[in-house]
Amino acid sequence: MSRGALILLVCVAVAGCSPQPRSVSFFAANLATAKAVVAECRSGAHRGPECENAQAGIASAARDARMHEFHKAF
């Protein structure tokens, strides 16, 4: 195997090993983690789709809490 092919193979392997971003539902269920990720995103220490997912998870949890309170009123 040539050196260039080996380097390409290693790059593809490393790229394929990157973890998938956590979902909106994960962040909705784990608000402390979501808030920490959002804070890191605002400071620039964290980037990528998890920033949007964390913010959407917080909004989803807040919406669910409001709906729960609304249903308790009836």
Backbone as a chain_set.jsonl record, in Angstrom:
{"seq": "MSRGALILLVCVAVAGCSPQPRSVSFFAANLATAKAVVAECRSGAHRGPECENAQAGIASAARDARMHEFHKAF", "coords": {"N": [[0.853, -1.175, 0.0], [0.56, 2.189, -0.837], [2.04, 5.175, 0.54], [0.439, 7.473, 0.364], [-2.125, 6.378, -0.009], [-2.409, 5.072, 2.404], [-2.426, 7.223, 4.19], [-4.79, 8.492, 3.362], [-6.638, 6.479, 3.993], [-6.398, 6.412, 6.791], [-7.305, 8.993, 7.417], [-9.985, 8.852, 6.568], [-10.891, 6.86, 8.288], [-10.594, 8.1, 10.796], [-12.331, 10.278, 10.517], [-14.737, 8.934, 10.308], [-15.086, 8.065, 12.859], [-15.935, 10.062, 14.498], [-18.085, 11.267, 17.032], [-21.664, 11.147, 16.925], [-23.804, 14.019, 16.924], [-25.547, 14.929, 19.893], [-29.063, 14.545, 20.409], [-32.033, 16.662, 20.128], [-34.035, 15.719, 21.837], [-32.471, 14.368, 23.72], [-31.164, 16.528, 24.962], [-33.394, 17.891, 25.955], [-34.184, 16.184, 27.945], [-32.005, 16.292, 29.588], [-31.307, 18.83, 31.055], [-29.299, 20.254, 32.469], [-26.948, 19.545, 31.167], [-27.591, 20.521, 28.637], [-27.74, 23.292, 29.134], [-25.094, 23.779, 29.837], [-23.785, 23.186, 27.434], [-24.893, 25.147, 25.756], [-23.865, 27.441, 26.983], [-21.135, 27.025, 26.49], [-21.205, 27.164, 23.727], [-21.91, 29.822, 23.32], [-19.627, 31.07, 24.262], [-17.849, 30.279, 22.399], [-16.395, 28.005, 22.714], [-17.529, 25.639, 22.029], [-18.873, 24.138, 19.14], [-20.976, 23.538, 16.267], [-23.627, 21.183, 15.338], [-24.645, 20.448, 17.816], [-24.953, 22.756, 19.288], [-27.251, 24.047, 18.295], [-29.072, 21.96, 18.769], [-28.983, 21.726, 21.576], [-29.998, 24.192, 22.388], [-32.557, 24.047, 21.26], [-33.489, 21.858, 22.687], [-33.679, 22.887, 25.28], [-35.697, 24.787, 24.857], [-37.759, 23.054, 24.121], [-38.142, 21.565, 26.476], [-39.007, 23.618, 28.17], [-41.394, 24.334, 26.889], [-42.828, 21.941, 27.21], [-43.051, 21.92, 30.002], [-44.653, 24.189, 30.406], [-47.005, 23.345, 29.131], [-47.678, 21.208, 30.77], [-48.29, 22.542, 33.167], [-50.472, 24.007, 32.244], [-52.329, 21.953, 31.679], [-52.735, 20.993, 34.239], [-54.362, 22.906, 35.296], [-56.896, 22.29, 34.588]], "CA": [[0.0, 0.0, 0.0], [1.372, 3.404, -0.919], [1.934, 6.07, 1.694], [-0.723, 8.348, 0.149], [-3.333, 5.59, 0.226], [-2.473, 4.83, 3.833], [-2.848, 8.48, 4.823], [-6.2, 8.66, 3.037], [-7.376, 5.487, 4.774], [-6.394, 6.864, 8.186], [-8.189, 10.168, 7.494], [-11.369, 8.385, 6.452], [-11.203, 6.131, 9.521], [-10.734, 9.067, 11.885], [-13.558, 11.049, 10.27], [-15.875, 8.057, 10.573], [-15.164, 7.769, 14.289], [-16.414, 11.199, 15.274], [-19.39, 10.948, 17.621], [-22.839, 11.829, 16.395], [-24.283, 15.047, 17.851], [-26.675, 14.522, 20.739], [-30.33, 14.995, 19.834], [-32.862, 17.622, 20.857], [-34.707, 15.0, 22.93], [-31.467, 14.135, 24.764], [-30.964, 17.767, 25.701], [-34.629, 18.198, 26.677], [-34.202, 15.314, 29.125], [-30.794, 16.568, 30.367], [-31.228, 20.288, 30.968], [-28.019, 20.765, 32.957], [-26.01, 19.355, 30.063], [-27.979, 21.45, 27.576], [-27.344, 24.648, 29.529], [-23.635, 23.847, 29.773], [-23.408, 23.234, 26.025], [-25.264, 26.471, 25.241], [-22.883, 28.395, 27.511], [-19.899, 26.81, 25.739], [-21.43, 27.658, 22.364], [-21.874, 31.291, 23.358], [-18.246, 31.511, 24.472], [-17.058, 29.85, 21.26], [-15.651, 26.787, 23.047], [-18.247, 24.497, 21.445], [-19.475, 24.497, 17.852], [-21.586, 22.448, 15.528], [-25.071, 20.974, 15.46], [-25.076, 20.323, 19.208], [-25.346, 24.077, 19.782], [-28.665, 24.216, 17.945], [-29.85, 20.922, 19.434], [-29.073, 22.05, 22.997], [-30.92, 25.319, 22.532], [-33.889, 23.529, 20.955], [-33.868, 20.986, 23.807], [-34.115, 23.756, 26.385], [-36.997, 25.336, 24.462], [-38.73, 21.953, 24.156], [-38.428, 21.27, 27.883], [-39.804, 24.735, 28.688], [-42.73, 24.192, 26.312], [-43.483, 20.804, 27.869], [-43.379, 22.328, 31.363], [-45.822, 25.088, 30.322], [-48.189, 22.535, 28.803], [-48.012, 20.432, 31.969], [-48.962, 23.474, 34.065], [-51.761, 24.319, 31.637], [-53.229, 20.808, 31.859], [-53.061, 20.878, 35.669], [-55.387, 23.894, 35.629], [-58.221, 21.78, 34.261]], "C": [[0.893, 1.231, 0.0], [1.115, 4.297, 0.3], [0.707, 6.984, 1.574], [-2.028, 7.621, 0.414], [-3.511, 5.32, 1.708], [-2.949, 6.068, 4.582], [-4.331, 8.725, 4.569], [-7.063, 7.713, 3.863], [-7.477, 5.905, 6.235], [-7.331, 8.061, 8.352], [-9.653, 9.767, 7.443], [-11.782, 7.667, 7.729], [-11.429, 7.085, 10.683], [-12.021, 9.867, 11.714], [-14.787, 10.219, 10.574], [-16.069, 7.766, 12.042], [-15.691, 8.928, 15.112], [-17.825, 10.9, 15.786], [-20.512, 11.736, 16.965], [-23.285, 12.89, 17.393], [-25.475, 14.521, 18.647], [-27.943, 15.206, 20.245], [-31.021, 16.036, 20.712], [-33.528, 16.931, 22.042], [-33.732, 14.666, 24.054], [-31.312, 15.384, 25.616], [-32.216, 18.176, 26.476], [-34.707, 17.396, 27.971], [-33.016, 15.58, 30.056], [-30.498, 18.061, 30.328], [-29.897, 20.855, 31.453], [-26.959, 20.655, 31.863], [-26.31, 20.347, 28.949], [-27.532, 22.869, 27.902], [-25.827, 24.822, 29.473], [-23.157, 23.953, 28.325], [-23.729, 24.598, 25.431], [-24.27, 27.527, 25.727], [-21.554, 28.258, 26.764], [-20.026, 27.321, 24.308], [-21.343, 29.178, 22.327], [-20.455, 31.817, 23.531], [-17.335, 31.118, 23.312], [-16.264, 28.576, 21.513], [-16.279, 25.544, 22.429], [-18.913, 24.977, 20.167], [-20.158, 23.285, 17.258], [-23.059, 22.284, 15.819], [-25.544, 20.819, 16.9], [-25.498, 21.659, 19.793], [-26.834, 24.312, 19.516], [-29.53, 23.2, 18.683], [-30.024, 21.213, 20.922], [-30.069, 23.181, 23.226], [-32.365, 24.867, 22.265], [-34.377, 22.604, 22.071], [-34.35, 21.779, 24.998], [-35.494, 24.328, 26.086], [-38.081, 24.264, 24.53], [-39.119, 21.615, 25.591], [-39.287, 22.368, 28.507], [-41.235, 24.662, 28.173], [-43.496, 23.069, 26.998], [-43.889, 21.159, 29.294], [-44.592, 23.265, 31.371], [-47.091, 24.311, 30.031], [-48.633, 21.707, 30.002], [-48.776, 21.318, 32.963], [-50.352, 23.833, 33.536], [-52.755, 23.192, 31.876], [-53.609, 20.607, 33.331], [-54.185, 21.828, 36.047], [-56.794, 23.375, 35.355], [-58.531, 20.544, 35.005]], "O": [[1.867, 1.302, 0.75], [0.099, 4.171, 0.983], [0.019, 7.237, 2.563], [-2.945, 8.194, 1.004], [-4.633, 5.334, 2.215], [-3.77, 5.977, 5.494], [-5.053, 9.127, 5.481], [-8.109, 8.112, 4.374], [-8.536, 5.765, 6.848], [-8.074, 8.13, 9.331], [-10.47, 10.291, 8.2], [-12.904, 7.845, 8.203], [-12.356, 6.896, 11.471], [-12.728, 10.104, 12.693], [-15.786, 10.755, 11.053], [-17.122, 7.264, 12.435], [-15.875, 8.785, 16.321], [-18.653, 10.349, 15.061], [-20.313, 12.862, 16.509], [-23.156, 12.683, 18.599], [-26.3, 13.766, 18.133], [-27.892, 16.319, 19.722], [-30.65, 16.257, 21.864], [-33.581, 17.494, 23.135], [-34.118, 14.676, 25.223], [-31.325, 15.311, 26.845], [-32.101, 18.754, 27.556], [-35.236, 17.875, 28.974], [-33.027, 15.132, 31.202], [-29.564, 18.505, 29.66], [-29.415, 21.844, 30.9], [-26.167, 21.576, 31.665], [-25.396, 20.944, 28.38], [-27.003, 23.568, 27.038], [-25.334, 25.889, 29.106], [-22.238, 24.714, 28.022], [-22.924, 25.151, 24.681], [-23.878, 28.408, 24.962], [-20.919, 29.261, 26.44], [-19.067, 27.848, 23.745], [-20.766, 29.75, 21.402], [-20.114, 32.88, 23.012], [-16.189, 31.562, 23.241], [-15.539, 28.113, 20.633], [-15.625, 24.507, 22.321], [-19.451, 26.083, 20.112], [-19.944, 22.153, 17.691], [-23.674, 23.132, 16.465], [-26.722, 21.034, 17.185], [-26.322, 21.695, 20.706], [-27.577, 24.725, 20.407], [-30.607, 23.544, 19.171], [-31.097, 20.974, 21.476], [-30.882, 23.128, 24.148], [-33.284, 25.271, 22.978], [-35.572, 22.577, 22.364], [-35.317, 21.396, 25.656], [-36.361, 24.354, 26.959], [-39.203, 24.544, 24.954], [-40.296, 21.404, 25.884], [-40.195, 22.079, 29.287], [-42.182, 24.897, 28.924], [-44.672, 23.223, 27.328], [-44.956, 20.748, 29.752], [-45.459, 23.152, 32.238], [-48.139, 24.585, 30.618], [-49.83, 21.525, 30.225], [-49.784, 20.896, 33.53], [-51.3, 23.948, 34.313], [-53.904, 23.447, 32.238], [-54.693, 20.104, 33.627], [-54.894, 21.583, 37.024], [-57.773, 23.949, 35.83], [-59.614, 19.982, 34.845]]}, "num_chains": 1, "name": "protein.A"}
